[in-house]
Amino acid sequence: MIRLFFLIAGSLLVSCFHGKVDGTSSPVMEYVYENNGVKDSFDIQGHRGCRGLMPENTVAAMIRALDLGVTTLEMDVVITKDKKVLVSHEPWFAAEITTKPDGTFISSGEAMKYNIYEMDYDEVKKYDVGMKPHPRYPRQEKIKAIKPLLSDLLDSIVENMKVRRRPFPYFNIETKCLPAGDNRFHPVPSEFVELLMAVIIEKKIEDRVIIQSFDFRTLRYLHEKYPSIRTAMLIEDSDEDDFDGQLKRLGYTPGIYSPNNELVDEGLVKQCHAKNMKIIPWTVNDKKQIKKLKRMGVDGIITDYPDLFRD
């Protein structure tokens, strides 16, 4: 979640979709969002699918997260040169996870040179992001994997859900952009959002999606152009504004306030609920911290290890 760049988510269960997936209406699910939040259910969000267990932001990570019972699949998106919406945390190929087409690894010093915004998707899919051992996630299974298009990932989830007896997941999608990267690593916010919304509308998941961002420009554009889409403001521990200042900077009250988990105390939870906002902190990978935050009254948690919620 931390912004490591720009420093210069037979059709029995497809029918669980709250909306239309295959052209037919479907009933309201067990997990129902009302007033831009989760009603009567703690929201377990699998960070980049389940980064601690499977290669991040891959189809395999999302499928494993479904196995572990997440409510929401959290993911990030960037834009390719040919204007495709790609599931990726960075708008380049990160050194920690990437194997080049020739079998060698990308070094940290050259990673930003592999700018996805300067690559067509046909080139992007030549790079493997599942086989390199991850230095920070030793439990992560190693498999061959590519960065998927958002549309392909969503299709894979729909297909997989046809054989599952569980509610359909929600999708929490982060726009990976900041002012310093405009027209260098990604398009300007309006174009970025329109490209993303085109996929969301095509796949008919408008009522199952949350758009989150550290870049409030994308959230403001969504609020103006697509007011029915739920939004979440991401907050770093380095943010110098207080709670009211952050909301003032955003310019409206979103449905979800999503801070670094170390910022959360009972006072912040009360502030969010007083504004009718859900509070869903990131990224919580310790069982004791999960229990502590739940006692404080948070509405959900984003984690690399959804298996921590299993008894």
N, C-alpha and C positions, 0 to 999 in steps of 0.2 A: 504494500500500500504506500510505503514511503516514496516520495518523489526522488528517484535516483537520477533523474534527468533534468535537463534545462537549467543547469547551474550556470551559465554564461550570461456470461447463462443460457389386434382386431379392435383395436381402437377402443376397447373398453376404457382404458385409462387415458387414451387420447381424448375421450369424451369428458374427462375430468377438467379439460381446459375451460376456463371461465371466459368464454368468447367463442370464436370459430377457428378451427384448425383445418378441417377438411370440408368446409362448406356447410356444416350443420351446427345449429346452436347446441350449447352444452350447459349443464347445470352448474350452479355455484359450488365451489369446492369447499373442503373442510377448512383450508387456510384462506380466509377472506380478508382482503384489505378494505378498510373503511377509513375515511378521513385521512387518507394517505398513510395508513399504518396497518400492522398486522393485528387482527382481532382474535382474541382468545387463543393465541398460540405464540410460543416463544420462537423467534425467528433464528434458526441455525443456518448461517451462511458459510458455504464452503469457499474459502479464499482461493481464487484462481483455480477453482474446482476443489482440489485438496493438495496444495503444493507440498505439504510435508510428506505425502505418500505417493504421489504420481507427478510426472512432469507437468509443470504449471500451464494453465490456459490451453490444455489440449482436450480433445474429445475424451480420451481415456481418463483424464482427471475428473471431468464432469460426470462420467458414468460411475466411477468409483464413489464420488460424492453422493450420487443418488443411492448407491448401495448402502451408504452409511446413514441415510435418512435425513439429509439436509432439507431444509425448507426452501432455501434460495441458493442458486448457483451464482457466485460472484465472479466477475471477469473484467478484463480490460480490452479496449479496442483502439486500434490505430488505423491509418489510411494508407493504402498502397499508391504507387504512381498511377496505376490504371483505375484509381478511385474505388477500390474494393475495401470493404470494412473487414479488417483482419483482427483476430483475437490475439493480443500481444500486450505485455506490460510496458515494454519500451518501444519507441518507434524506430528501433534498430535491433540488431541481433546481439543480445547480451553475452558477454564472455562466460558467465557462469553456466550457461545452458547450451551453447551452440557448437555444433560440429559443421564445418564447411563441406561443400559437395566433394572436395578432394580427400575428406577424412581427417583433416587437421582441425585443431581447435582455434577459435577466435580469441585473441588476447584482449585483456582489458584496455590496452592502449589503442587498439584499432577498432573497438566495437562500434563507436559512433560513425565510423566510415561506412559501415554496413547499414546505411540509412534506408529503412523500408519505404519511406515516402519517395525514394528515388528508384524503387524496384517495382516492376510488374509482378503480379502474383505468380506467374509462371516461373519467375526466378526465385521468389520467396520460398516456394515449396520444395526447392532443391536442398534447403538447409534443414538439418536434423536438430531438434530441440529436446530430445528425450534420452539420448544415450550417454551424454557426458555426466560423470558422477558429480552430484551437486555438493559443494563444500559445506553448505550450511544445513542440508537436509539429508542426513545419512540414511534415513528410512525410505527415501524416495525410490520407488521401483524404476529400473532402467528399461525403457522400451523405445523402439523407433517411433518417432512422432514428428509431425510438422505443425507449424502455426496454421490453424484452420481459418477459413473464412467464417464470419459470424453466421452467414446463411447456412453453410454446411454443418456447422456445429448444432444449430437449432434443428435442422433436419434430422441429425443423428439422435438428438434427445427425443424428438417426437417418435421416431422409429423405435428407440429403446423403450419408451414408456408404454408401447403397445403390449408388452409382456409383463408389465409390473402391476402389482396390486398396492399402489400407494398414490397419494395425491400428486398432481402435476406440480413441478417446481415453479418458483418465480425466478426472474433473471435480474440481477443487479449489475448493471453495465457501466463501467467507468470510462469517460472520455479522457484519453491520455493526451492532454494538450496544455500549454501554458503560453503566455504572450511571447516569450523569447523564442518559441519554436514555430511561430506562424510563418507559413510558406517556406520553411526550411525542413521541419520534421513532420508537419501536418498542415492541412488547410486552415483557414481562419474559422472561428467558431461556427458561424452560420452555415458554411459549407459542410463542415464536419458533422454538425447535428443533422442537416438534411440528408446526408448520405446514410447516417445511422438510422434515422427515422424511416427512410425508404425500406430498409431491411425489416425493421420492426413492423411496419404496416403490411409489407408483403407477406410476412409470416404470421400476421394476425395475433400478435402477442402484446398489443398496446396495454391491455389491462393486467398483464402479468409481468410488466417490466418496471424497473426503477433505473433512472439515470443518475449516476453520482459523479462528482468531480471536485477536484481542488480548484479547477479553473471556473470561477463563478460566471464567467462570460457565457459558457455553454448552458449553465443552469438558467440564467436570465433569458437567454434566447428561447429555451424550451418553455419557460413559464409564459412567455409572451405568445409564441407561435403554437405551442402544443400544451395548453394549460391542463389537459386531462392526464398528462403523463406525470407519474410520481417522480419526485426528485429528492436527492440526498446531498447535503453539503458535507464534504470531507474536511476535517480539521486536523492540522498537524500540531504536535506539541510545541512547535516553534512559532505558532501564530501569535502575533503581538497584540491583537485585539481581544477584548473580553467578549463574553457571550453576546451582549447587546450590540457591540461594535461589529461582530461578525455578521449578525443578521442585518444590520444597517448596510454593511458592505455588499451583501448579497442583494438586498433591495426588496425581499419578500420573505415570507415564512414558509419554508419547504415542509414536506411531510416527515422528513427524517434528518436528524442531526447525527453525523457519524464521525466521532472524534477518535484520536489516538486513545487507547484504553487507559493510559496512565493519567489522562486528564479527568477521568470520571470520578466523581464523588456523589454523595446523596444530594448535595445542593444542585449540582448540574442536572441530575436526573429530574429533580423537581422543577427546575427552570424549563427544561424541555417539555415536560408534561403540562406545565402551565400554559405553554404556547401551543398545545395540542400537537406537539411533535413527538415522534418516536425517537429513542436514542439507541443507536446500534454501533458500539465501538469496534475498533479494529486494532491490531490483529492479535487475538488472544490465544496463546498456545500453551497455557498452563492451567491445569485442572483447578488448582486452588484459586487462581484469579477468576476463572469462569464462575465458580461458586460465589466468590465475593461480589462480582458484578451483578449476578442474578439476585443476590440479597439486597443490593442497592436499588433494584427495580428496573434495570435496563430491559429493553424490549427485544433484544436479540444480540448476537455476537457473531463477528466474522473471525474465522479461524482457519489455519492451515491444516488442522488436525480434527476433522469432524468426528473421528473415532473417540475423542475425549468425552463426548457426550453420551457414550455408551457406558452403562454400568458394568 
